[in-house]
């Protein structure tokens, strides 16, 4: 989990103190725009946003499994129906007993860019 290589450690320090990263690709592989740190945090076509969400979701799932024994990934809030063209509502993690005994609490993870301008 928290073991960083020298490159990852250097990048984490640069991100923490808002310094430019040294080994960035010149062009985004998702949309073809000029690549920057802020573009990596915001681009919806590249794979970095989904990768961050999955990494954080896996970490939270593992932590919740240590606390609550009945924890599932992709907990279903509402099933999809054949009669109406509504897709299923799915949360990221469901944990029985997290808020109330014998009730399932469904968590939906969001990753935000805390350095984004208002």
C-alpha distance (Angstrom), angle and dihedral (degrees) to the residues before:
residue distance angle dihedral
X1 . . .
X2 3.78 . .
X3 3.81 102.2 .
X4 3.81 108.4 117.0
X5 3.77 128.5 -166.3
X6 3.79 117.9 -132.1
X7 3.83 90.8 -98.6
X8 3.82 92.6 49.2
X9 3.81 91.0 47.8
X10 3.82 91.9 50.0
X11 3.81 90.9 47.7
X12 3.82 91.4 48.4
X13 3.81 90.7 53.0
X14 3.81 91.3 48.2
X15 3.81 91.3 50.2
X16 3.81 92.3 45.9
X17 3.81 93.4 52.7
X18 3.84 95.7 35.7
X19 3.81 94.4 -114.0
X20 3.82 121.6 148.8
X21 3.80 117.5 -97.1
X22 3.80 116.4 -118.6
X23 3.82 103.9 -148.4
X24 3.81 103.4 48.0
X25 3.77 123.2 143.5
X26 3.82 112.3 -111.5
X27 3.83 94.6 -131.8
X28 3.81 131.4 33.7
X29 3.81 111.7 -110.1
X30 3.82 91.2 -146.8
X31 3.80 105.2 50.4
X32 3.82 106.3 4.8
X33 3.83 95.9 -118.5
X34 3.78 124.7 135.0
X35 3.80 106.3 -75.2
X36 3.80 121.8 -125.6
X37 3.78 137.0 150.5
X38 3.80 92.8 -96.6
X39 3.81 91.0 46.8
X40 3.82 89.7 52.9
X41 3.82 89.9 54.2
X42 3.82 94.4 47.7
X43 3.83 108.8 31.7
X44 3.78 110.1 111.6
X45 3.80 95.2 -169.2
X46 3.79 97.9 56.2
X47 3.78 122.0 78.6
X48 3.82 97.2 -120.3
X49 3.82 97.1 86.6
X50 3.81 92.8 50.8
X51 3.80 91.1 43.4
X52 3.83 91.2 53.7
X53 3.80 91.3 47.5
X54 3.81 91.8 50.0
X55 3.82 93.3 47.5
X56 3.80 92.9 50.4
X57 3.81 91.6 43.0
X58 3.81 91.1 52.7
X59 3.80 91.5 48.4
X60 3.82 92.5 49.5
X61 3.81 91.0 45.8
X62 3.81 91.7 53.0
X63 3.81 91.4 48.1
X64 3.81 92.4 48.5
X65 3.82 91.0 48.5
X66 3.80 87.8 59.5
X67 3.82 91.2 54.6
X68 3.82 104.6 34.0
X69 3.79 120.8 35.9
X70 3.82 96.4 -153.8
X71 3.80 102.1 60.0
X72 3.81 124.2 142.9
X73 3.79 135.8 -176.5
X74 3.81 118.8 -124.8
X75 3.79 96.5 15.3
X76 3.80 112.3 -160.1
X77 3.81 115.2 -121.8
X78 3.80 96.5 176.8
X79 3.80 128.5 3.4
X80 3.79 121.5 -124.8
X81 3.79 113.4 -108.7
X82 3.78 130.0 -144.8
X83 3.81 94.8 -143.2
X84 3.82 95.1 56.8
X85 3.81 125.6 41.4
X86 3.81 92.8 -124.7
X87 3.79 119.0 132.1
X88 3.78 120.8 -134.7
X89 3.80 118.9 -88.6
X90 3.79 108.8 -128.5
X91 3.80 129.8 -179.0
X92 3.78 123.9 -153.2
X93 3.82 98.4 -120.6
X94 3.80 133.8 10.5
X95 3.81 122.1 -162.5
X96 3.80 125.0 -176.9
X97 3.80 112.6 -138.1
X98 3.80 97.3 14.1
X99 3.82 95.2 122.5
X100 3.81 105.2 5.5
X101 3.80 130.3 12.4
X102 3.83 113.8 -93.4
X103 3.83 93.1 6.0
X104 3.79 124.5 109.3
X105 3.80 116.4 -126.6
X106 3.80 112.6 -156.9
X107 3.80 118.3 -150.9
X108 3.79 123.8 -159.8
X109 3.81 113.7 -163.0
X110 3.79 123.8 -142.5
X111 3.79 127.0 -173.3
X112 3.79 114.9 -154.7
X113 3.77 134.2 -175.8
X114 3.80 103.2 -118.9
X115 3.82 91.3 -167.8
X116 3.81 94.3 55.5
X117 3.82 114.8 122.4
X118 3.81 116.7 -107.3
